Amino acid sequence: MEQWIALLLLISAIWLLQIRKISDSVPILAFQSLVLALTAGAMWYQTKLSHLLVAALLTLVVKAMIIPAILHYTIKKIDVHRQVERVTSKYAALLIATILSVAGFYVTSRLHLPSTKFGEPYLPVSITFVFLGAFIMIDHKKALMQGIGLITIENGLFLVAQSISYGMPMMVELGIFFDMLVTVVIIGILSFRIHSTFESLNIEKMSNLKG
Amino acid sequence: MFLQAVIIILLAPFIQGVIKKTKARMQNRIGPSVWQPYYDVMKFMKKDAVLSRHSSWLSIVTPYVVFVSIVTAGIFIPTYTVNNDWHFIGDVILVVYLFGVARFFTALTALDAGGSFGGMGSSREMALSAIAELALLLSLFAVCLSSETMKLPNLVVSLTHNGWDWFTPSYGLAFFAMLIVVIAETGRIPVDNPDTHLELTMVHEGMLLEYSGRYLGLMMWAAQIKQLLFLSLFISLFFPWGIAASGDILQTSLSFLLYVGKLIVLAMLLAFIETMYAKIRLFKVPKLLGASMILSLMAILLQVFE
């Protein structure tokens, strides 16, 4: 069962690279966070560690509801329903994503990271998440997608912590969730600002700012 | 073995008929009878063949080569029994390359008479098969890795012995990868439309335009057998349950009935997919097959590192 959930997560991360409109990315992100909350919930059920339940509920509320809502609101306000712009083509991105997943799986098999009993299947996927999130940030040109890549990286780190040591201490986790929320709000505000200055979200235009 | 070859040859037009009938019913048409492909083949066999004056011996040899190589490939694919005397000779790779031989001769002969559509059809077919063959092999490898054998009968035996352990993510991914390949290789709708003679759409049909009479009949029959074999391959890789392990008469006949049932269900599924989707552009087919390749690569990945 864990392997199927890991597979769902992997597919959702690769799917984020295959979207046609920016607005498509928000439901995928919400789905990804929902599965993530499910993993934390399942792990709480197996280990009965109460802070995992808190983490699962927080993931469900913050990452799967509030953050997609903020992103959705931003996209609706700026009205960027057009196609995504990326550096590579769609299929080159798919190929690179596959290579990155192979690298992620290979690295985890060679690193001999300590992993917990219930978290072991998630470990390769979580490392792959960090790679793919970084690749999303590099590949996309629209400013909003950088935030989505960041959230993917953060999801991967959450999963790493979960599979190595059943999650981080409570205070750290609360801090990270608050950070995430603030980051997304700032991404939203910055997107408004960038859009009102340049009439576009393309980050390449920001080099015009050089004096 | 002789019996299996005969059954494959005789069953193939029936499956074609089932697909056509289901498709017609889904489009609110009555459709031809299920037995219509048999009448077609018989009609073609009775007729005399007309060959172009410019064509060489290839045009006469190719229908036989194609038919024989496809039926030979059929001997290595377990259909209703795994009790196969011939499996020491060949494995999955031989099956794939026997199909490759048939495809090579079809494409070569399409150029033979010098018709313009033949050249177009064969160039399309070769361009697509360069990717489709790789996708087929990758998805086969993804399944074969789990039981560490490339011999189909051994693979089926180990799959049926696994019980509920077969339900792994890599198997699920390989299922979808293989489904795409089966649709592409049988020339069904998202990739190729087998029912039209429009120059914009045809891939396989374009190569058969120069044939007539019994040669055309043989080529069409071979295409139907190839379709049946791909469905059988799909069944024996993903739903092999109930296949007869021994030569017991009662068990074999039961397993044969089950096999025909599975074939009919799968044929209906194909017809359903055909009704749901429109044919995609030729330039998008490599991307579809690329998606299938990525799925099988991920399946192999999950298999190797877990």
Contacts between the chains, C-beta under 8 A, distances in Angstrom:
chain1	res1	chain2	res2	distance
A	3	B	168	6.6
A	3	B	169	4.8
A	3	B	302	7.1
A	3	B	306	6.6
A	4	B	169	5.4
A	4	B	172	7.7
A	6	B	169	7.4
A	7	B	169	4.0
A	7	B	172	7.5
A	7	B	173	7.3
A	7	B	302	6.8
A	10	B	298	7.1
A	14	B	294	8.0
A	91	B	287	6.3
A	91	B	290	6.3
A	94	B	290	7.2
A	94	B	291	7.8
A	94	B	294	6.0
A	98	B	294	5.5
A	98	B	297	5.7
A	98	B	298	7.2
A	101	B	298	6.9
A	101	B	301	6.5
A	102	B	297	7.7
A	102	B	301	6.0
A	105	B	301	5.4
A	105	B	304	7.7
A	105	B	305	4.2
A	106	B	305	7.2
A	108	B	305	7.4
A	109	B	305	5.1
A	121	B	306	7.0
A	124	B	305	6.1
